[in-house]
Amino acid sequence: MAPSRRDIQLTRITGHNLGSSDAENEEMEGVRLLDSYDDDDEENAHFLSKIEGGGGGSGDPGLRKIQVGVTGMTCAACSNAVEGALMNVNGVFKASVALLQNRADVVFDPKLIKEEDIKEAIEDAGFEAEILAEPVTAGTKTTLVGQFTIGGMTCAACVNSVEGILKDLPGVKRAVVALATSLGEVEYDPNVINKDDIVTAIEDAGFEGSLVQSNQQDKLLLRVDGVLNELDAQVLEGILTRLNGVRQFRVDSISGELDVVFDPEVVNSRSLVDDIEGEGYGKFKLRVMSPYERLTSKDTGEASNMFRRFICSLSLAIPLFCIQVICPYIAALNDLLGWRCGPFMMSDWFKWGLVSIIQFVIGKRFYVAAWRALRNGSTNMDVLVALGTSASYFYSVGALLYGAVTGFWSPTYFDASAMLITFVLLGKYLESLAKGKTSDAMKKLVQLTPATAVLLTEGKGGKFAGEREIDALLIQPGDSLKVVPGGKIPADGVVVWGSSYVNESMVTGESVPVSKEVGSPVIGGTINTHGALHVKATKVGSDAVLNQIISLVETAQMSKAPIQQFADYVASIFVPVVVTLALITLVGWSIAGAVGGYPEEWIPENGTHFVFSLMFSISVVVIACPCALGLATPTAVMVATGVGATNGVLIKGGDALEKAHKLKYIIFDKTGTLTQGKATVTTAKVFSRMDRGEFLTLVASAEASSEHPLAKAVVDYARQFHSIDESAEEGKESQNSGWLLDTSDFSALPGKGIQCLVNNNMILVGNRKLMSENSITIPDHVDKFVGELEESARTGVIVAYSGELVGVMGIADPLKREAPKVVKLLLKMGVRPIMVTGDNWRTARAVAKEVGIEDVRAEVMPAGKAEVVRSLQKDGSTVGMVGDGINDSPALAAADVGMAIGAGTDVAIEAADYVLMRNNLEDVIIAIDLSRKTLTRIRMNYVFAMAYNVVSIPIAAGVFFPLLRVQLPPWAAGACMALSSVSVVCSSLLLRRYKKPSLDTILEITKE
């Protein structure tokens, strides 16, 4: 049955602006842990920050980003043509086309163009396009508009009452109620209030309420088992038509796929699947397909299609080979083929017929792709193949017809055309297989998530009444899931029952299993090794850590490294240059033959000077290969980003990957980067009449509102002193109410400390600078005591209360075990490490001496760290920054290569180019080393691709024929061209064998 689509008509929501400036200003507040970003320039960053995942209504929904599958691209020239076609569309702000993934990322203004316009632009450029389905997510939504039925209203007073109640609800932006239709239209923030809260408010006011529809929509792609014929498809369509919340659907009975667009405010994805299966009385079995699964199946299908074409071409080319080479030695066959039938011999008829099928049926794709390229003013490899094979084919046809008319029979070259197409198809098949291997790391990440999950169903009293197996892609936030020993954790969440050890190496790269107890967070895709666990899902869909990693790696693989610009330029002029060289070859050899420039015995039997020249010219056309140049960079970047992800190093783009190999300076933050970030109080000394317990209570009360690691150490120390149960959940008001004092006017002063009011008196907790600015005198004996702490690599924290110094606390933060070795290895690699910290000079120097860093910058404010970066960049040096905190974000953004420790803050990770998942400094070495090896591989690919063309084209043109008497036939030239692309991809695949450098073998790594 052909695919069909039914649209469910909904009541139109009109006349109101759904977007608002407030919503736009708040869009960046929900930055997720591993969100990818594009830093081409500030303008791009501005409009990309406005991209929304949907939204309806007539207002301004901002910019949108979609992914489009593009079929038919063969080389860099094709991807450039698609990119150019998209950028010429009014309303498209940014377009990035990935040749290897056969995909385009497009950022556009939905007020100016529609998705279909983008698809048409690609198709007009000569390629096939498909808008890819977005995965169902539970991420942050934009403002929604919902229509609610309100029963029981009788007059205007009822309307005013309901409107007033709705407008007073938190999160409601606007509410309009119509008495005539008994409908209310409510614009609300789904992150503050949900549809059930609104319905409850309506019912509490004495009316009946229910949601009719919203302007929100999600799309679900399902694989359906049980659709065996057209009647089954009609039954399924009938079920979908009757379901509430279904807006559009498309049933493809051939592929067994079902696309459903639905309103998530009316029905969720799991309920939708359950309803379809229930209405079908078990006849239909549905399984959610992830977008990655569909892309993988398309890639596999492309390879299979290419293999079928090759086999068909080969099956016809083999008889041609036999007619040309073997049959002349078999008398009976030779007599049969030599029998004249009409104007031609039987062998000529056979060859003409077989080659025509290869040329115009199997080889049709080359003509179609060449025509598309020429129609859009570009050229690619298909143009060269079509030109070369057509020249050979039509010359042979012309030679036959000329012989039939004149009786002079020139040699034909049908076999050259057939063998050329066969070898090109073989090369394309091998290339598609090799390119598939470059995304193995991505496929492994996708496969980490289990296919199914065990959902615990609740009964009365909140107790679990049973369990059932569901599709893992249908998990929703708040679901309780059972994970058996040896099973994969299906979603990010929190352990609510049980204890076990979880292997997180596949996500973080950390090989040691991590202990998990009640309250411990878990990551989807990791393996539960021991006891059974009950997990409450907190993040699903695109919010999940694993999906964010996949998205980040995917974005990086789609980005273009600056070195790719060279290949793009060469691709734009390659084909015209090759065609020009082929014409020069044809004309040069023809003129040389006409003036007697070479002996007649060089010409084949029954041949002419023109035929002799034409074979050289055809060889030039078909041996030249622009594909190898176009594949040199993206294949290496794709493999490298995948290898980095498997080693716990997430790379945000080809630009970052390229810059890291040129690092001259690398700046380290101290706390949480070089140190463990697990500070402990070693000394607490009171310099006043205040009681020790009172002193600790005072300091802890002030520090309780701070997120700094040192503040946490102070609170933990005071809690232990007061014998507070450490197992109690941190941050709960009930925990602190027993001993912490109330504070007000809290203020964190970066680089200095904190201040707030306790009992209406000012308390200052920080360094000397903070005391000096507030005119707090530090006695000599206190200053000496603080100095001794700092010289022993401990941080001295001074406390003043009500204008007087009351005590000092010494806090130690141990160095990370690997820090000294990493610093030593960086020096060996020619990278100069620098430590920049807001801590005091004495502590900074002590830590730097212990770790082996000579260049230290202390007492630096957050903005000052960025200034240090810029000062090092003035001479053109490439500067890296490694940090973990919010105060490191300006420096991470300013650095050429920012590396965020994975255990750090979301803001720091957002500003960085690399994310080190393991919170281990060894990954800094991996990032630099992988960058260097990748750039070396890219250069090798370019050298090979350029050398291949520089050497092969003169050979094909016959430059060395007078000396070596060796002529490269067109079919052999085609084989060389096909294998050149395969060799470049295989060269990039060698990066999969990358082994991270061991810190214990420092001498094995030499300065580049």
N, C-alpha and C positions, 0 to 999 in steps of 0.2 A: 504493500500500500504506500502511495506517495505521502510524503510528510504533509500534514494539515495543521492549520492553526485556527483556534477559535478565540475570539476576544470577548471577555465578559464586560459589558458596558456598565460603567459606574456613574453615580450622580456626580456631576462635575463640581469641584470646589473652586469657586471663582472670587475674583475681586479683592483679594487680600495679598499683601506682601508677606511671603513666608520668611524671607531673609531679613536680617537687621544688622546694623553696624555693630551692635553689642555682640551678636553671635560671631561676627567676623573677628572682632577683637579678642574673643575668648577661644578661638579655634586652636591655638597652639598650647593651651593649658593642659591638654590631655596627652602630651607627648609620651609615647610608649618607650619601653626599654631599648628596643633595637630598631626603631623607625629609621628607614633609609632616607637620604636627602640628597639633593643635587646642589652642588656648590659651584656651578660654572660661573655665576656672578650674582651680585646682590639682587638684581632684578628677577632672575630665575628663582632665587630663594624666596622672594616676596610672593610671587604668584603661585609657587608650588605650595606655600604655606596656606593658601586659600582653597586648595583642592578639596572637594568633598566627595564622599562616596555616593551621592545621590541627592535626593530631595526633589520635591515636586512643587506644584503650585505655580503661580505666576510671578513669584518674586525672583530675586537674584540669588541663585544657589551658588554663586562663585564659579570657580574653575573645576573641571572634572578631569580625571585621568582614567583612560581605558586601555586595555590591551587588545591588539588586533592580530590574529593569525594571518600571515602572508605566505602564500604558496607560489612557487615559481622562481624564487631568487636563486641564482647560481653563483654569483661572485660579488665583489665589492661594488662594482658598477651598478648592479641591480639594487642593492640596498641604498646606494646614494640616490638612485632614481626615485625610489619609493619615498625616501626622506624628503627629497626636493618637491615631489608632488604633494606631500602632506603640508609642507611649510608654505606652499602657494595657496592653500585653502584659507579663505578669510575666517578667522575665529580660532585657528590652530596656533597655540602659543609655543609649543615645543613638541618635537617628534624625534624619537630615537629608535632606529631600526637595527635589529640584531640579525645578522645573516645566519648564524649557526642555529639560533632558536626559531628562525622563521617567524619572528614576532616583532611588532612595533608597539612602543609605548607612546601614547598621544595625549597631550594636555590641551584641552580646548574649552571654549566658552559655550556652554549649552544654550545661551541666549541667541547666539549667532548661527550655530550649526548643530546638526543632529548626528548621532552615531552613523546613521545610514549615509550621510554626506561624506563622512570619512571613509567608509567602506567603498563608496562609489569612486572617490578620488584615487584609491589604490587600484581599483579595477580599471579605471580609465588609463592608469599608467601601464596596464598590461599584465597585472598580476591578480591572482585570486585572493579574496579577503574574507575573513570571518571574525565577527566581534566575539571575543572570548568571554565566557561566563565568569562573573565574579563569584568567589566563594562566599557561602553564607557565613556571616560574621556576627559576633556579639559585641562589636566594638562601640566606641562612642558615636552616637547618632546626632544628626543635626536637629534643629527644631522641627517638630512634627505638627501637622494639622489633622485633627480627627473629627469625624462626624459621629455624633451620639444621638440616639433616639431618646426623647424625654417624654414619658407618658404621664398623664394626669394634670397637665397645665390647662387652665380654663380661662384665664384672663391675662391682661398686661401685668398685673401685680405678680402673678406666678412667674412670668418671663423675667421681670426685674429681679425677683428673688433668686431665681436660678443663676442668672447672669452675675449677680453680686457675689453669690457663694463661689462660683467658678473662678471669678477674677481674683478672689482673695486666696485661692489655693497657691501654695509655693510652687514655682516653676511654670505657672500658667501666664503666658504673655498676653493673650487676647481671648475673649469669649463672646460669641454672638449667639443668641437664642431666637428662633422663629416660632411663633405660636401656630401659624397656619400649617406648617409642615411637621410640627413637633420634633424639630431637629435642632441640635446645638452644634456649633462649629467652634472647636477649642484649639488654639495654638499653644503647644506646651513643650517643655524641655524634658525629654524622656530620661535624662540623667538625674532629674530632680523628682519627677512625678511620673507615674505610669497610668495606663488607661484604667486599670482596676481602681486606683485611687480616685480617679475622676468619677467613675461609675458609682463608687461608694458614697462620694460627696453628694451626688444627685439623689441617691436613695435616702441618705440621711436627711435631706431636705424635704422628704416626703413624696418624692416622685419616682417613677420607674425609669431606669437608665440602662443602656447597652450600647456598645460600640458598633457602628455600621461599617466604617472604613476609615483608613488613614491615607496620607499621601506617601507613606513609606512603602517600599517594596523590596523583596529579596528574590533571588533567582536560585532555583535548585535544579541540578542536573542529575537524573536518575537512570539507572540501568534497570529495565523491566524484563523479568522472566515470566513467560506465560502468554505473550502476544504472539500467537502462532499464525494468525490470518487477519484478514481485513475486518471480520466480524468482531474478533477480540479487541482490535484497535477501536472500533466504534463503541464497544462496551466501556472501555477505559475512558474514552472521550465523554461518554454520558456521565460517568462517575465524577470526573473533574468538573463538568459543567454544573453539577448540583452542589459542589462543596463551597462553603462560605470562605471568602478570603482569596480564592483563586482568581487571578486577573487574566492571565494568558497561559496557554499551554501549547505544546507542539509534540505530537506523537509521531515517531518514526518507526514504523513496524519492521522496516528492513534491518536497521541497526539495533533495534530494541532500546532506543534512547527516548527519554521523556524530559523535555524542558518545561519547567513550571515557574511562572512569575506569580508571587503571592504577596499578600499584605501581612507582614509579621505581627502587626498589632491585632489582627483578627485571629490568625492561626499561626502556630510555630511550625518549624520544619518537621519535627518528630510527630506532632499531631497530624500533620498533612499526610505523611507516609502511612501512619497507622490508619487514618481514615480511608485512604485509597485501598489498602490491603483488606480492611474490614468490609468496605462496600463491595469488594470483589469476591468476598467469601473464600478467601485463601487462594483464588486462582492466580492472582498476580503477586509476585515477590519482587520487592523493590530494593535496590542498593544504591546508595549515594556515590556518585563519581566525583572525585576531586578534579579541579582544573588541570593539575599536574598529570593525573592519570590519562586524561584526554589528550594532552599534548604528547605524552610518551607514546600512546597508541597511534597518534598521527605520524610521529617520527618513524615508528616501526613500520607503519603502512607505507610510508614513502620509500623506505629501504626495500620492502617486499615488492612494491611496484617497479622499482628500478631493476630489481633482480629478474622479475618476469620479462621486462623489456629486453634485458641482456640475453636471457635464455632464448627468447623468440628470435632475436637478431642472430645469435650464435647458431641456432638450428638452421637458419637459412644461409649463413655465411659458410658453414662447413661444406654443403654441396657445391658452393661456388669454388671453394678451395680445391675440392676433389676434381671438379671440371677443369680447373686451371693447371693442377699439378699432377694428380694421380691418373686420371683417365687417359691422357696421351700414352701411357705405358701399358694400357689394357686394350688389346686390339679390338675386341667386340664393342666396348664402350666408345673407343675412339672413332670407329666407323659410324656408330649411331650418331654421335655428336657432330661428326663431319658431314652427315647427310643434309643436303640443302633442301630447305622447306620454304618456298617462296623466295624472296630476295636474300634471306639470311640462312646461315647454317643453324642447326638445332642448338648447338652450344651457345650461339649468340642469343637465340630466343630464350633459352633457359636463364642465361645470365641477366638478360634485360628484365625478365619477369621477376626473378628472385630479388634483384637489387632494387627494383621499383617498389616492392613491398617494404624492404628495409628502409629505403630512402623516404618514402612518403607516408607510410603507415606507422612503422616503429619510430622513424626519425621525425615524425610530425612535430613533436615537442620542441625540437630545435628551431624549426621554421616559425612556430607560434611565438616562442620566446624571443627570437631574433626580430620578428616583426613588431612585437611590443616595444622592444628596446629602441628600434629605429624610429617608431612612431612618436616616441617621447624624446627624441633627439639624443639618445645615449647609445652606447655600444657595450657588448659584453662577450663572454666566451661563446655563447650560442650563435652570435653573428659570425664568428670565425669558423665554427663547425659547419654552419649552414653554407657559408661561402665556399669553404674548401670541398665539402662533399658535393655541392651543386656543380662546382667547376668540373670535378672528376666525372660526375654522372652525365651532365649535359654534353661535355666534350665527347664521351663515349657514344652517346646517342647520335650526336652529330657525325662522328666518324663512321658509324654504321650506315646512316642515311647517305652520307657522301659516297661510301663504297658501293652502295646499291645503285647509285646514279652513275658514277664514273667508272666503277670497276677497280678503283685504287683503294685497297683495304688497309687503313692505318690500324695500329694496335689500339685496343680499347682498355679502359681502366675501371671497369665496373667493380672489380674486386677491391680496388683501393677505396672506393666509396663505402662498400659494405663492411670491409674490415675496419675502416676508420670509425664508423658509427658503432660497431660492436665493441671496439676497444674503449671508446669514449663512455659508452654505457657501463662497461666493466669498471672503468675508473670512477664513475659517479656512484656506482653501487659500493665499491670499496671505500670511497670517500664518505658516504652516508653512514656506513658501519663505523668507520673511524671517528667521525664527528659524534656519533652516538656514545662512544666511549668517553669523550671529553666531559660528558654530563653525568658520569657514573656517580660522582660524589653527591650531586643534587638528587639523583634517584635514590641513593642510600638514605639521605635525610628524609625524603618523602616516605620511604618504606619503614622508617622508625615507628611511626604511629600505627598502633594495631588497627586491624580492620573492624573489630567489634569490641564492645565493652559490656560488662555486667552491671546493669542498673538495679539498684536496691529500691524497692517500692515501699512507701511508708503506709502503715495502717493506723489504727486508732492510738492516740497517745504519743504519736511521733515515733513509734517503734517500727522496725523494719518487718514487713509482712511477707515479703517474697523478693524474688529477683527474676530478671529476664534479660536476655541478650539483645542489644541494640547495635545499630551501626555507629561506629565511633564518631562519625561526622555529624551525628544527630545529638550529641551531648550538649546540654545547656548549662549555663552557670547555675549553681545551686544543686545540681544532681549529685546524689550519693552513689559512689561507684565501688564495686568490690574488685580488689586486685589480689589474685592468688600468687603464691610463691612461684617464681620463674616467669610470671606474666609481665607484660608491658603496662606501664601506667598510661591510661588512655587520654588524660587531659591534665593541664596544670591545675593544681589544687592544694588543699591542706588535709593532712591526715587527721581524721576524727576518731579513729579507733585502730588499735593494734600498734605494733612496732616491728621494724625490720631494717635491713640494710639495702640501699638502692644503688645500683651501678649507673652513674651518670656520665660515664666516659664518652658515650656516643654523642652527647650534647656539649659537655664542658671540656672533654679531653682528659679529665682527672681520672686516673685508673683506680684509685682506692674507693671502695664502696662507702657511701655516706649513711650514717645512722639516721633513721627516721622514727619519730615518736609522735604522740598526739600533739598537734599544733605545728608540726614541721611542714614546710612547703615542699612540694614535689613537682617535677617537670614531666610533662607528657612525652612519651617516647622512651623514657628511661626504664630500666628493668628492676623489678622487685626480686631480690635474690633469696630472701628467707621467709619471714612470717607473712601471714595474710594481713591486708590493710583495707580499711574503708576510707575512701578519699572523697572529699567534697570538692567538686569542680568549681574553680573560680575564674579561669580564663579559657576560652575556647575560640575556635576559628582563628582569625588573623591576630587576635590578642595573645595567643599562646606563644611561649618562648620559641618553640621549635618552628612554628610557622613564621615568626619574625626572622629567625635565622635564615629560613628558606627564602623569604622575601628579600632579605638583605643580600644574600648570595646571588639570587636571580637578578636583582638590580645591578649589582656589580658586574655580572657577566654581560649584561646588556649595554653597559657603559663603554665608551671608546677611550682607549689610552691615547695620549697625545701622539705617540709614535705611530699610531694608525693613520694619521693625516698623510704621511708619506705614501702609504699604500693607496689611499683614496685618490691622491693626486695622480699617481702612476696609472691607476685603473681608468681615470677619466681620459687619458691620452693614449692608452696602451693599444687599443684596437685600431684607431686611425693610423698610428705609427706602423703597426704590423702590416696593415693592408698596403700602406705606402711602400714598405720594404718589399712586399710580395710583388707589387707592380714593377718596382725597380729591378727585381730579380728577373721577372718575365721579360721586360724590355731589354735589360742588359744582356741576357743570354741569347735572345733573339737577334739583336744587333750584332753580337759577337759571331753568331753562326752565319749571318748574312754576309759579313765581310771576311769570312774565313778565319775567324779568330781561334778556332779549335778544329781538330781533324774530324772528318766525316765518320770515322769508325766509332766515335763516341756516341753517335746517334743509334738508338735501337733499330732492329730490322723493321723495314717498312715505315720507320718513323720520319719525322720532319724536325726542323729546327724549332718550330713552334711547340710541338708536342714535348720535345726534350726540355724546353724552357718552362712549359706549363707545369711539368711534374715538380721542378724545383720550386716554382711559385706556390703550388698547392701545399707542398711540404712546409714552406715558411708559414703559411696561414694556419695550418693545423697544429704545428709543433709549439707555437707561442701559447703561453698559458697565463692569463691574468688572475686565475683563481688562486694559484699558489701564493701570490702576494697578498690577496685579500684575506686568506685564511691564516696568514702568519701570526698576526697579533691576536685576533679574537679566540682562536683555539687555545693559545698559550694562556691567555687571561682566564678563560673558562676553566681550564684544568687547574691553574694556580689558585683561583678563588675556592674551588672545591677542595683542593688539598689543604688550604689554609683552614677551612671550616672543620675538616676532620681532625685538625691539630689544635682546635680551640682558638684559632685566629680568624676573625671575621673581617674581611676587606670590603670597604664600601664602594670601590670602583677602580677602574683601570688607571685613573689618574693617580690615585693614592699608591697603587701597586708600583707604578713607574717611578714616582718621586722617592720612595723609600730607599731605592738602591743608591741614591746620590747623597744620603744624609752625611753631613759633616759634623753637626752638633746634635746632641739629644739631651733634652732638659728633663730632669726628674723632680717631681714633687717629693717631699719627704714623708709626711704622715700618710699612711695607707698605701704608699707606692713603694718606697724603699723600705719602709717599716711595715710591720704586720697590720697596723691599724687597730691593734687590740691593746690599747694602752691600759696600764695598771698603775695605781697610786702606790708609790714605795715609801713616801714620807709625808706626814701631815704634822706640822709644827705650829703651835699657837704662840703668838708674840703679844698677848694681851691677857687680861684677867678672865677672859671668856673661857667657859668650860669646853673641853675637847668635843664632847657630844653636841653641845650647842653650836660650836664652830662648824662641825661637819654638816649639821642640819641646815645651817644658814647657807653654806656654799652649795650643797646639793639642791636646795630649793631654788637657788638662782640658776644652776646649770641644768635643771630638769627640763627647761624649755628649749635647750640648745641641742642641735643634732651633731655637733662636733664629736669625734671619737674621744677626745680628752674629757669632754663633759660627761659622756657616758661612763668613763672610768671613775670620775668623781662620785657620780650618783651610786654606782655599784659599790664603791668602797664605803660610802656612808650607809648604804643599806645593810651591808654585812656588819658594820659596827652596831647598828640598831637591831641586829638579829631579825631582819625581815626575811620571810621565806623566799629564797631565790627562785623557786619553781613557779611562783605566781607570774601571771602574764604581765610583761612590762607595759607601762603606759596606762594601765587601768587607774581610774580615779580612786577606786576602793583601795588600791594598793598604797597610793601616796597620801591618802587623806589622814592616815594615822600618825605620820611624823613629818611630812613636808609642809612648809609654811606657804601661805598664799603669797603670790607675787603679782606685780603689775608693771606696766610700762617696760616690758622686756625689750632689749635691743641687742642684737649681735653686731659687734664692731669688727669687721674683717681685719685680720692682722694685728689685733689688739686684745680682744677678749669679749666679755659681755657685761651688761649693766642692767639693773632693774631695781624696783622698789620692794623691800620686805619690811613689813610693819611701818610703812610710810618713811623708811630710811633707805637711802641709796646704798646699794652694794655693788662693788666693782670686783670682777674676777678676770685677771689677765696678766699682761706683761708690764715691764717698766714704762713703756710708752703710754699705756693707758693710765698708769698712776701719775705720770708727769703731767699729762694733759688735764688731769683733774686735781692738780696741786696736792697730791698725796706724798708726804715725805717718807722716804725709805731710809731708816737708820743704817749705819755702817755695818753693824753686826748682822742685820737681815740681808743687806746687799751681799755680804761675804758668804752667807749661807746659800743664797740663791746662786751665786757664782760657782760654788763648789758643786751644786746640783748640775749646773749646765756643763761644767767641765767633765762630768762623768756621763755625758750624753743623755741626761734627763732634763725634762722641761720644768722650769720653776714657775709655778703659778702663784701670783701674789693676790691676796684677798684684802680688800679694804671695806669697812662698814661704817656708815655714818661719819665719813670724813677721816677715819683713822685706819692705819694698817693693823690688821688683827691676826694675820697668819700667812703661812706659805705651805704649798703642797708640791711635792716632787713627783712627777709622772714619767714613767719609762715606757717607751714603745719599742720593743725588740726589733732588730733588723730582720728582714726576710732571709731565710737560710741561703738562698741562691744569689742575693744581691752582690756580694763581693766578686763572685765568679762572673756574673753578668757584666759588671763594670770592667773587669780585666779583659773579658772577651771583646767588648765594644772597642776598647783601646787597640786590641790586636787587629780588629777589623777596620781601623782607621777612623772610628767615630769618637768624637770627644764628648764624654759625659759631663754634665753640669747639674749641680743641685741648686734649686731655687725654692726657698721656703719662707713662710711668714714667721718662723720661729726666730729666737734670738741668735746672735752670732756665736756665742760660746757653744750652745747645744748643736748648732748647725755644723760648726767646725769639728766637733767631737764625732758626730755621726758620719760626716764626710771622710774623716780620717779612718774610721772603722771600715767604711765601705770601699775606700780607695779612690775617692773623687777629689781632685785638686782644686777645681774651679767651683767656688761656693758663693751664692748670693743669698743673704739672710735678711730678715725683717722686711720682706717684700710683700706689698699689698697685692690683692688679686689683679688689679689693673696693671700693677708694676710687673707682674709675670709676663703679661702680653708685651709690655715695653721691652723686657729683656729679649723676648723672641724677635721683635722687630729690630732691635739693635744688632743682633747677630745676623739678621738677613740683609743688612745694608750693603755688605760686600758681595751679595749674590749667593751666599751660602744657603744650603738647604738645611732647615732646622726642624727637628722633631721634638715633640713634647709628650711625656708620659705622666698622666695624672688620674685622679679618681674622684675628686670632690667638686662641688659647685664652684668653689673658688678657683678651680683649674680651668673652667670652661672658657674664659676669655683667651687664655694662652693656648688651649687646644685648638680653638678656632683660628687664632692668628698664626699658628705653626703651619709649615708646609705639610707636615705629616703629624697628625694628632693621634695618640694611642691612649684609649681609655681602658683602665682596669675593669674587668667585667663585674666585679663586686662593688664598683663605685656607684655614683648617683646616676639617675636617668639623664640629667642635664649634661653631665660630663660625657656620657656615652653618645648622646645626640650630637655633640659638637665635634666628635672625633672622626678620623678617617679609618682607624682600626679599632676593633673591640677585642680585648684580650679576655676571653671567657673564663680562664682558669684563675685569674688573679695571681698569676705567676710571672715573674720578670723574665723567665726563660723565653716566654713568648715574644718578647721584644726582639730577641736574637732570631727567633723563627721568622718574624715579620720581615726583618731586614734581609736575612739570608734567602728567604723565599723570593723576595723582590729581586735580588741580584741574580738568582738562578733563572727566574722568569725572563728578565730582560736579556740575559745571555742567550736564552733559548729563542727569544723573539729575534734577536740579531742574527742568530744562526739560521733561523727560518728565512729571514730576508736575504741573507747572503746566498743561501741555496737557491731561493726563488729567482733572484737577480742573476746569479751565475748560470743557472739553468737556461734562462732566456738569452743571456749574452753569448753563451757557448753554442746552444742548440740552433739558434736562428742562423748563424753563419754556416753551420754544417748543413742545415736543411737547404740553404740558398746555394749550396755547391761551391762555396768559397775554397774549400780544400779538395774539391773534386779533381782539379788538374794534377795535384800532388799524389793523392791517395787513390784516385779512381773509384771512390766509394760514394754511391748515391743513396740518400735516405729516402726510401719510397714513402708515399703519403700515409699508408696504413701503419708503418713503423713510427712515423712522426706522431700520428694520433695516439699510439700506445705510449710513447714518451710523455706526451702532454697529459694523458689521463693519470699516469703514475706520478707525475710531479706533484699534483695536489695531494694525493694519498701520502706521499713521502713527507710533506710538510705537516700534515695532521698527525702522522705517526711520530714525527719529531716532537711535536707538542705533547703527545701522550707520554713521552719519556718523563715528563714532570710528575706523573703519577707515582713514580718510583722515589720521589723525594723523601729523604730521611732527615728529620730535624737534627741539628748539630748537638752533640753532647757537650755539656760544659766541662766534662773531664778530659776532653780531647781538644783543648784550646789551640794547640799548635797545629792542628790539621786545617784550621781556617786561616788563610793568609789575607793580608790587606789587598783589596781590589786595586 
